[in-house]
Amino acid sequence: MMAARRWPVRVVRRCLRPVWQGLVACGGVYLAGESTRTAAQRPPLLLRPPVGHPERLRPDVPLTALERALLEEWQRAG
C-alpha cells in the first residue's frame, strides 16, 4: 500500500524534474545569451598586434604619406 502512494513522487523525481531543469537551462540560454560570460571568460581586447607579429607597430619609423592619408581618412570617419 505504501508503494502505491509513492509512485507520484517517483514520477516527479525521475521524469518531471529533469524536464523542468532542461527547460530552465534552455530559457536561461535563450534569454541571457552571451551576457552570462564573466570578464575572465571574455577574450581580451586587442589594441595592437602581439609581440613578434609581422605587422607589429614600430614607433621609431614614421608613417608613409599613404599611411598618413589613410589615418586621416579613418579618423574623419569616426
LOLOTOR-67973 format. One record per atom (N, C-alpha, C): y, z, x; residue number from 0; atom name. Coordinates in nm, 3 decimals. Each point is the difference from the previous one (the first is absolute). Layout:
<atom c2="Y" c3="Z" c1="X" nr="NUM" atom="CA"/>
...
***
This chain:
<atom c2="-0.119" c3="0.000" c1="0.081" nr="0" atom="N"/>
<atom c2="0.119" c3="0.000" c1="-0.081" nr="0" atom="CA"/>
<atom c2="0.126" c3="0.000" c1="0.086" nr="0" atom="C"/>
<atom c2="-0.006" c3="0.074" c1="0.112" nr="1" atom="N"/>
<atom c2="0.115" c3="0.009" c1="0.088" nr="1" atom="CA"/>
<atom c2="0.034" c3="-0.137" c1="0.061" nr="1" atom="C"/>
<atom c2="-0.104" c3="-0.076" c1="0.036" nr="2" atom="N"/>
<atom c2="0.022" c3="-0.132" c1="0.058" nr="2" atom="CA"/>
<atom c2="0.061" c3="-0.096" c1="-0.101" nr="2" atom="C"/>
<atom c2="-0.030" c3="0.019" c1="-0.125" nr="3" atom="N"/>
<atom c2="0.056" c3="-0.087" c1="-0.104" nr="3" atom="CA"/>
<atom c2="0.151" c3="0.019" c1="-0.012" nr="3" atom="C"/>
<atom c2="0.049" c3="0.117" c1="0.028" nr="4" atom="N"/>
<atom c2="0.144" c3="0.025" c1="-0.008" nr="4" atom="CA"/>
<atom c2="0.075" c3="-0.050" c1="0.124" nr="4" atom="C"/>
<atom c2="-0.068" c3="-0.009" c1="0.111" nr="5" atom="N"/>
<atom c2="0.068" c3="-0.032" c1="0.125" nr="5" atom="CA"/>
<atom c2="0.010" c3="-0.149" c1="0.028" nr="5" atom="C"/>
<atom c2="-0.062" c3="-0.084" c1="-0.079" nr="6" atom="N"/>
<atom c2="0.005" c3="-0.142" c1="0.031" nr="6" atom="CA"/>
<atom c2="0.141" c3="-0.057" c1="-0.004" nr="6" atom="C"/>
<atom c2="0.091" c3="0.045" c1="-0.089" nr="7" atom="N"/>
<atom c2="0.135" c3="-0.054" c1="0.007" nr="7" atom="CA"/>
<atom c2="0.071" c3="0.035" c1="0.131" nr="7" atom="C"/>
<atom c2="-0.027" c3="0.116" c1="0.051" nr="8" atom="N"/>
<atom c2="0.060" c3="0.041" c1="0.128" nr="8" atom="CA"/>
<atom c2="-0.050" c3="-0.090" c1="0.112" nr="8" atom="C"/>
<atom c2="-0.129" c3="-0.030" c1="0.000" nr="9" atom="N"/>
<atom c2="-0.055" c3="-0.088" c1="0.103" nr="9" atom="CA"/>
<atom c2="0.056" c3="-0.141" c1="-0.012" nr="9" atom="C"/>
<atom c2="0.018" c3="-0.048" c1="-0.122" nr="10" atom="N"/>
<atom c2="0.057" c3="-0.134" c1="-0.018" nr="10" atom="CA"/>
<atom c2="0.141" c3="-0.005" c1="0.057" nr="10" atom="C"/>
<atom c2="0.077" c3="0.102" c1="-0.028" nr="11" atom="N"/>
<atom c2="0.138" c3="0.004" c1="0.051" nr="11" atom="CA"/>
<atom c2="0.000" c3="0.005" c1="0.152" nr="11" atom="C"/>
<atom c2="-0.083" c3="0.085" c1="0.057" nr="12" atom="N"/>
<atom c2="-0.002" c3="0.014" c1="0.146" nr="12" atom="CA"/>
<atom c2="-0.050" c3="-0.125" c1="0.071" nr="12" atom="C"/>
<atom c2="-0.102" c3="-0.063" c1="-0.053" nr="13" atom="N"/>
<atom c2="-0.063" c3="-0.112" c1="0.070" nr="13" atom="CA"/>
<atom c2="0.059" c3="-0.135" c1="-0.034" nr="13" atom="C"/>
<atom c2="0.058" c3="-0.016" c1="-0.115" nr="14" atom="N"/>
<atom c2="0.048" c3="-0.132" c1="-0.043" nr="14" atom="CA"/>
<atom c2="0.150" c3="-0.006" c1="-0.019" nr="14" atom="C"/>
<atom c2="0.052" c3="0.087" c1="-0.080" nr="15" atom="N"/>
<atom c2="0.140" c3="-0.011" c1="-0.036" nr="15" atom="CA"/>
<atom c2="0.095" c3="0.044" c1="0.110" nr="15" atom="C"/>
<atom c2="-0.038" c3="0.101" c1="0.078" nr="16" atom="N"/>
<atom c2="0.089" c3="0.046" c1="0.108" nr="16" atom="CA"/>
<atom c2="0.021" c3="-0.109" c1="0.106" nr="16" atom="C"/>
<atom c2="-0.103" c3="-0.068" c1="0.049" nr="17" atom="N"/>
<atom c2="0.024" c3="-0.109" c1="0.096" nr="17" atom="CA"/>
<atom c2="0.082" c3="-0.115" c1="-0.058" nr="17" atom="C"/>
<atom c2="-0.022" c3="-0.029" c1="-0.128" nr="18" atom="N"/>
<atom c2="0.081" c3="-0.104" c1="-0.064" nr="18" atom="CA"/>
<atom c2="0.146" c3="0.042" c1="-0.003" nr="18" atom="C"/>
<atom c2="0.025" c3="0.124" c1="-0.036" nr="19" atom="N"/>
<atom c2="0.137" c3="0.052" c1="-0.005" nr="19" atom="CA"/>
<atom c2="0.063" c3="-0.003" c1="0.140" nr="19" atom="C"/>
<atom c2="-0.072" c3="0.044" c1="0.100" nr="20" atom="N"/>
<atom c2="0.053" c3="0.000" c1="0.136" nr="20" atom="CA"/>
<atom c2="0.030" c3="-0.142" c1="0.049" nr="20" atom="C"/>
<atom c2="-0.083" c3="-0.095" c1="-0.037" nr="21" atom="N"/>
<atom c2="0.026" c3="-0.139" c1="0.036" nr="21" atom="CA"/>
<atom c2="0.124" c3="-0.054" c1="-0.068" nr="21" atom="C"/>
<atom c2="0.018" c3="0.034" c1="-0.127" nr="22" atom="N"/>
<atom c2="0.120" c3="-0.045" c1="-0.071" nr="22" atom="CA"/>
<atom c2="0.126" c3="0.062" c1="0.058" nr="22" atom="C"/>
<atom c2="-0.008" c3="0.127" c1="0.039" nr="23" atom="N"/>
<atom c2="0.115" c3="0.065" c1="0.064" nr="23" atom="CA"/>
<atom c2="0.034" c3="-0.068" c1="0.132" nr="23" atom="C"/>
<atom c2="-0.101" c3="-0.034" c1="0.079" nr="24" atom="N"/>
<atom c2="0.023" c3="-0.067" c1="0.128" nr="24" atom="CA"/>
<atom c2="0.060" c3="-0.138" c1="-0.022" nr="24" atom="C"/>
<atom c2="-0.051" c3="-0.075" c1="-0.097" nr="25" atom="N"/>
<atom c2="0.056" c3="-0.133" c1="-0.029" nr="25" atom="CA"/>
<atom c2="0.144" c3="0.010" c1="-0.047" nr="25" atom="C"/>
<atom c2="0.028" c3="0.097" c1="-0.084" nr="26" atom="N"/>
<atom c2="0.137" c3="0.019" c1="-0.046" nr="26" atom="CA"/>
<atom c2="0.094" c3="0.037" c1="0.113" nr="26" atom="C"/>
<atom c2="-0.048" c3="0.083" c1="0.092" nr="27" atom="N"/>
<atom c2="0.082" c3="0.036" c1="0.115" nr="27" atom="CA"/>
<atom c2="0.033" c3="-0.119" c1="0.088" nr="27" atom="C"/>
<atom c2="-0.098" c3="-0.086" c1="0.022" nr="28" atom="N"/>
<atom c2="0.024" c3="-0.120" c1="0.080" nr="28" atom="CA"/>
<atom c2="0.093" c3="-0.095" c1="-0.074" nr="28" atom="C"/>
<atom c2="-0.020" c3="-0.015" c1="-0.129" nr="29" atom="N"/>
<atom c2="0.080" c3="-0.093" c1="-0.079" nr="29" atom="CA"/>
<atom c2="0.146" c3="0.045" c1="-0.007" nr="29" atom="C"/>
<atom c2="0.022" c3="0.128" c1="-0.022" nr="30" atom="N"/>
<atom c2="0.136" c3="0.049" c1="-0.017" nr="30" atom="CA"/>
<atom c2="0.070" c3="0.027" c1="0.133" nr="30" atom="C"/>
<atom c2="-0.071" c3="0.053" c1="0.098" nr="31" atom="N"/>
<atom c2="0.064" c3="0.038" c1="0.125" nr="31" atom="CA"/>
<atom c2="0.007" c3="-0.116" c1="0.099" nr="31" atom="C"/>
<atom c2="-0.099" c3="-0.083" c1="0.003" nr="32" atom="N"/>
<atom c2="0.000" c3="-0.113" c1="0.093" nr="32" atom="CA"/>
<atom c2="0.008" c3="0.046" c1="0.144" nr="32" atom="C"/>
<atom c2="0.091" c3="-0.058" c1="0.076" nr="33" atom="N"/>
<atom c2="0.014" c3="0.030" c1="0.141" nr="33" atom="CA"/>
<atom c2="0.080" c3="0.127" c1="0.026" nr="33" atom="C"/>
<atom c2="0.061" c3="0.058" c1="-0.101" nr="34" atom="N"/>
<atom c2="0.085" c3="0.116" c1="0.024" nr="34" atom="CA"/>
<atom c2="-0.080" c3="0.124" c1="0.036" nr="34" atom="C"/>
<atom c2="-0.131" c3="-0.005" c1="-0.010" nr="35" atom="N"/>
<atom c2="-0.080" c3="0.118" c1="0.033" nr="35" atom="CA"/>
<atom c2="-0.023" c3="0.013" c1="0.150" nr="35" atom="C"/>
<atom c2="0.041" c3="-0.099" c1="0.078" nr="36" atom="N"/>
<atom c2="-0.017" c3="0.008" c1="0.144" nr="36" atom="CA"/>
<atom c2="0.102" c3="0.095" c1="0.060" nr="36" atom="C"/>
<atom c2="-0.044" c3="0.085" c1="0.089" nr="37" atom="N"/>
<atom c2="0.091" c3="0.092" c1="0.066" nr="37" atom="CA"/>
<atom c2="0.068" c3="-0.070" c1="0.117" nr="37" atom="C"/>
<atom c2="0.100" c3="0.063" c1="0.055" nr="38" atom="N"/>
<atom c2="0.073" c3="-0.059" c1="0.112" nr="38" atom="CA"/>
<atom c2="-0.092" c3="-0.021" c1="0.120" nr="38" atom="C"/>
<atom c2="-0.098" c3="0.087" c1="0.018" nr="39" atom="N"/>
<atom c2="-0.092" c3="-0.015" c1="0.112" nr="39" atom="CA"/>
<atom c2="-0.092" c3="-0.120" c1="-0.018" nr="39" atom="C"/>
<atom c2="-0.025" c3="-0.043" c1="-0.123" nr="40" atom="N"/>
<atom c2="-0.089" c3="-0.112" c1="-0.026" nr="40" atom="CA"/>
<atom c2="0.072" c3="-0.134" c1="0.004" nr="40" atom="C"/>
<atom c2="0.131" c3="0.001" c1="-0.015" nr="41" atom="N"/>
<atom c2="0.076" c3="-0.126" c1="0.000" nr="41" atom="CA"/>
<atom c2="0.007" c3="-0.057" c1="0.141" nr="41" atom="C"/>
<atom c2="-0.002" c3="-0.132" c1="0.012" nr="42" atom="N"/>
<atom c2="0.015" c3="-0.058" c1="0.133" nr="42" atom="CA"/>
<atom c2="0.142" c3="0.024" c1="0.051" nr="42" atom="C"/>
<atom c2="0.017" c3="0.017" c1="0.130" nr="43" atom="N"/>
<atom c2="0.133" c3="0.027" c1="0.053" nr="43" atom="CA"/>
<atom c2="0.090" c3="-0.122" c1="-0.011" nr="43" atom="C"/>
<atom c2="0.129" c3="0.024" c1="-0.012" nr="44" atom="N"/>
<atom c2="0.096" c3="-0.110" c1="-0.003" nr="44" atom="CA"/>
<atom c2="0.011" c3="-0.060" c1="0.139" nr="44" atom="C"/>
<atom c2="0.002" c3="-0.131" c1="0.007" nr="45" atom="N"/>
<atom c2="0.014" c3="-0.068" c1="0.128" nr="45" atom="CA"/>
<atom c2="0.145" c3="-0.041" c1="0.018" nr="45" atom="C"/>
<atom c2="0.068" c3="0.066" c1="0.091" nr="46" atom="N"/>
<atom c2="0.139" c3="-0.033" c1="0.026" nr="46" atom="CA"/>
<atom c2="0.014" c3="-0.098" c1="0.115" nr="46" atom="C"/>
<atom c2="-0.102" c3="-0.008" c1="0.083" nr="47" atom="N"/>
<atom c2="0.001" c3="-0.093" c1="0.112" nr="47" atom="CA"/>
<atom c2="-0.144" c3="-0.032" c1="0.036" nr="47" atom="C"/>
<atom c2="-0.023" c3="-0.107" c1="0.074" nr="48" atom="N"/>
<atom c2="-0.138" c3="-0.032" c1="0.040" nr="48" atom="CA"/>
<atom c2="-0.058" c3="0.110" c1="0.088" nr="48" atom="C"/>
<atom c2="-0.131" c3="0.019" c1="-0.003" nr="49" atom="N"/>
<atom c2="-0.061" c3="0.104" c1="0.082" nr="49" atom="CA"/>
<atom c2="0.010" c3="-0.031" c1="0.149" nr="49" atom="C"/>
<atom c2="-0.020" c3="0.100" c1="0.082" nr="50" atom="N"/>
<atom c2="0.007" c3="-0.015" c1="0.145" nr="50" atom="CA"/>
<atom c2="-0.104" c3="-0.103" c1="0.044" nr="50" atom="C"/>
<atom c2="0.041" c3="-0.090" c1="0.087" nr="51" atom="N"/>
<atom c2="-0.090" c3="-0.101" c1="0.051" nr="51" atom="CA"/>
<atom c2="-0.013" c3="-0.123" c1="-0.088" nr="51" atom="C"/>
<atom c2="0.067" c3="-0.002" c1="-0.113" nr="52" atom="N"/>
<atom c2="-0.005" c3="-0.115" c1="-0.090" nr="52" atom="CA"/>
<atom c2="0.074" c3="-0.116" c1="0.066" nr="52" atom="C"/>
<atom c2="-0.049" c3="-0.123" c1="-0.011" nr="53" atom="N"/>
<atom c2="0.068" c3="-0.113" c1="0.066" nr="53" atom="CA"/>
<atom c2="0.140" c3="-0.026" c1="-0.053" nr="53" atom="C"/>
<atom c2="0.033" c3="0.047" c1="-0.118" nr="54" atom="N"/>
<atom c2="0.133" c3="-0.022" c1="-0.055" nr="54" atom="CA"/>
<atom c2="0.085" c3="0.127" c1="0.008" nr="54" atom="C"/>
<atom c2="-0.025" c3="0.083" c1="0.100" nr="55" atom="N"/>
<atom c2="0.075" c3="0.124" c1="0.011" nr="55" atom="CA"/>
<atom c2="0.147" c3="-0.030" c1="0.030" nr="55" atom="C"/>
<atom c2="0.086" c3="0.091" c1="-0.039" nr="56" atom="N"/>
<atom c2="0.143" c3="-0.017" c1="0.021" nr="56" atom="CA"/>
<atom c2="0.037" c3="0.039" c1="0.142" nr="56" atom="C"/>
<atom c2="0.092" c3="-0.076" c1="0.059" nr="57" atom="N"/>
<atom c2="0.046" c3="0.031" c1="0.135" nr="57" atom="CA"/>
<atom c2="0.149" c3="0.028" c1="-0.007" nr="57" atom="C"/>
<atom c2="0.038" c3="0.127" c1="0.010" nr="58" atom="N"/>
<atom c2="0.142" c3="0.032" c1="-0.009" nr="58" atom="CA"/>
<atom c2="0.082" c3="-0.051" c1="0.118" nr="58" atom="C"/>
<atom c2="-0.066" c3="-0.032" c1="0.112" nr="59" atom="N"/>
<atom c2="0.074" c3="-0.046" c1="0.118" nr="59" atom="CA"/>
<atom c2="0.029" c3="-0.151" c1="-0.005" nr="59" atom="C"/>
<atom c2="-0.060" c3="-0.073" c1="-0.094" nr="60" atom="N"/>
<atom c2="0.022" c3="-0.144" c1="-0.012" nr="60" atom="CA"/>
<atom c2="0.088" c3="-0.026" c1="-0.121" nr="60" atom="C"/>
<atom c2="0.116" c3="-0.067" c1="0.019" nr="61" atom="N"/>
<atom c2="0.088" c3="-0.026" c1="-0.115" nr="61" atom="CA"/>
<atom c2="-0.061" c3="-0.105" c1="-0.094" nr="61" atom="C"/>
<atom c2="0.046" c3="0.003" c1="-0.125" nr="62" atom="N"/>
<atom c2="-0.047" c3="-0.096" c1="-0.099" nr="62" atom="CA"/>
<atom c2="0.052" c3="-0.139" c1="0.033" nr="62" atom="C"/>
<atom c2="-0.080" c3="-0.101" c1="-0.033" nr="63" atom="N"/>
<atom c2="0.045" c3="-0.137" c1="0.017" nr="63" atom="CA"/>
<atom c2="0.095" c3="-0.035" c1="-0.114" nr="63" atom="C"/>
<atom c2="0.064" c3="-0.116" c1="0.009" nr="64" atom="N"/>
<atom c2="0.094" c3="-0.043" c1="-0.104" nr="64" atom="CA"/>
<atom c2="-0.072" c3="-0.015" c1="-0.134" nr="64" atom="C"/>
<atom c2="-0.119" c3="-0.056" c1="0.002" nr="65" atom="N"/>
<atom c2="-0.078" c3="-0.016" c1="-0.123" nr="65" atom="CA"/>
<atom c2="-0.037" c3="0.137" c1="-0.058" nr="65" atom="C"/>
<atom c2="-0.042" c3="0.092" c1="0.084" nr="66" atom="N"/>
<atom c2="-0.036" c3="0.134" c1="-0.048" nr="66" atom="CA"/>
<atom c2="0.121" c3="0.073" c1="-0.059" nr="66" atom="C"/>
<atom c2="0.116" c3="-0.016" c1="0.064" nr="67" atom="N"/>
<atom c2="0.123" c3="0.062" c1="-0.055" nr="67" atom="CA"/>
<atom c2="0.035" c3="-0.059" c1="-0.136" nr="67" atom="C"/>
<atom c2="-0.014" c3="-0.133" c1="-0.013" nr="68" atom="N"/>
<atom c2="0.029" c3="-0.066" c1="-0.128" nr="68" atom="CA"/>
<atom c2="-0.097" c3="0.048" c1="-0.108" nr="68" atom="C"/>
<atom c2="-0.127" c3="0.011" c1="0.035" nr="69" atom="N"/>
<atom c2="-0.098" c3="0.049" c1="-0.096" nr="69" atom="CA"/>
<atom c2="0.027" c3="0.145" c1="-0.038" nr="69" atom="C"/>
<atom c2="0.040" c3="0.082" c1="0.095" nr="70" atom="N"/>
<atom c2="0.031" c3="0.140" c1="-0.028" nr="70" atom="CA"/>
<atom c2="0.120" c3="0.010" c1="-0.094" nr="70" atom="C"/>
<atom c2="0.103" c3="-0.079" c1="0.025" nr="71" atom="N"/>
<atom c2="0.117" c3="0.002" c1="-0.088" nr="71" atom="CA"/>
<atom c2="-0.036" c3="-0.045" c1="-0.141" nr="71" atom="C"/>
<atom c2="-0.082" c3="-0.105" c1="-0.011" nr="72" atom="N"/>
<atom c2="-0.042" c3="-0.049" c1="-0.131" nr="72" atom="CA"/>
<atom c2="-0.083" c3="0.106" c1="-0.073" nr="72" atom="C"/>
<atom c2="-0.086" c3="0.066" c1="0.073" nr="73" atom="N"/>
<atom c2="-0.086" c3="0.104" c1="-0.059" nr="73" atom="CA"/>
<atom c2="0.084" c3="0.118" c1="-0.046" nr="73" atom="C"/>
<atom c2="0.100" c3="0.039" c1="0.078" nr="74" atom="N"/>
<atom c2="0.085" c3="0.112" c1="-0.038" nr="74" atom="CA"/>
<atom c2="0.087" c3="-0.034" c1="-0.121" nr="74" atom="C"/>
<atom c2="0.045" c3="-0.124" c1="-0.010" nr="75" atom="N"/>
<atom c2="0.079" c3="-0.041" c1="-0.117" nr="75" atom="CA"/>
<atom c2="-0.084" c3="-0.001" c1="-0.127" nr="75" atom="C"/>
<atom c2="-0.128" c3="-0.034" c1="0.014" nr="76" atom="N"/>
<atom c2="-0.088" c3="-0.006" c1="-0.117" nr="76" atom="CA"/>
<atom c2="-0.027" c3="0.139" c1="-0.057" nr="76" atom="C"/>
<atom c2="0.018" c3="0.100" c1="0.080" nr="77" atom="N"/>
<atom c2="-0.009" c3="0.136" c1="-0.052" nr="77" atom="CA"/>
<atom c2="-0.123" c3="0.069" c1="0.034" nr="77" atom="C"/>
***
